[in-house]
Amino acid sequence: MRAKRHEMFTSLLDGLPRPLRILDVGGTKAVWESMGLTDRPDVQITILNLALEKSDYSNVRSTTGDARDMRQFSDGDFDVVYSNSVIEHVGDGEHMIRMASEIRRVGKRYFVQTPNRYFPIEPHFLFPMFQFLPIPLRVLLLQNFSLGWISRESDRQRAEEAVRSVNLLSRAELQGLFPDGTMVEERLFGLTKSLLVTTLADAN
């Protein structure tokens, strides 16, 4: 699915004029390596994270910042803003609204992906219907077991922080954050595993 997503993204980029300025919110240089866009003189990539990631590529630079407040960038600074599986980690409610607003402000176009809340296997904890369990039960499970990509955390406060650090979105919620975007559903075994919203499809 990731390979298909990357293929879709690069094909949508083909119709855009060069040079191309891309902002990756919360990503890594490995993503751009896999898409074959590193060391391309016609594409300039900025990766924004809470911590700096070193880059040895001539066209990839790393910077620090908060996806909910990208005041270091001006309106429309980037031709495309790309974000993959990040918005579900910035907090609920107002935090997501702020991130979505900033993406739409600094980018002329965007390409944002997030796991689907209604896929039966929660993608971080890899536990069936984990996202629908009461928070105290989710915390208790994490206190006693390593779940998916998340290691067992015996301390209750840290376990609760880990549980609350993931807030999955439904299709309607994601569309509400990006009302001008085209929605794409990524399916696995006939079920919508993740959601993608983009304005790149309207630019070609």
C-alpha positions, 0 to 999 in steps of 0.5 A: 500500500505504501508503494502504491501511495508513493507511486500515486504521489509521484505521478501527481507531481509529474504535472507540476512545473519545476523547480518544485518546493515540497514540505514533508511534515513529520517525515523522514529522508527514507521516504524520499529515497524510496520515491527516487526524489533525492539529489534531484536539482528540480525538487527541493524538499524540507523535512519538518520534525520536532527533532532534527534529522541529518540529511546528506542529500543536496536537495533535502534539508531538515528543520525543527518545528511544530506542525500546529504552528509553522510560523517560520513559513509564509503563506504559500511557501511550498508548492506541495505539503506532504504528511503521512500518518502524522495528524493522528499524533498531534492531539485531538480536536483543536490540535488537529484543526491547527495542523490542518490549517497550517498545512493549507496555509503554507502549501499551495497543494497538499497530500495528507494520509492517516489510518482509518479509525474504522479499520478493525485492527488498530495500526499502532497497537495492532490490537482488534478494535483497540481504538473503541475500548474505554481508555482505562482498559486500553491503559491496563492492556498496555501496562501488562503487554507490549502491543504492536509497535508500542512496548509494555509500559508498567507506569500508569501515567506513561501508559495513558500518555501512550494511549492518548497519543493516538487519535484516529480519524474517520473519513468525515472527520478528515474531510472536515479538516480538509474540505477542499481536498479530494478523498482517496480510500486505501483498501485492504481485503475490501476494507478501508485501511487508511484515508488520503486527502489531496488537492494534487488531483485537482492540479493535473 
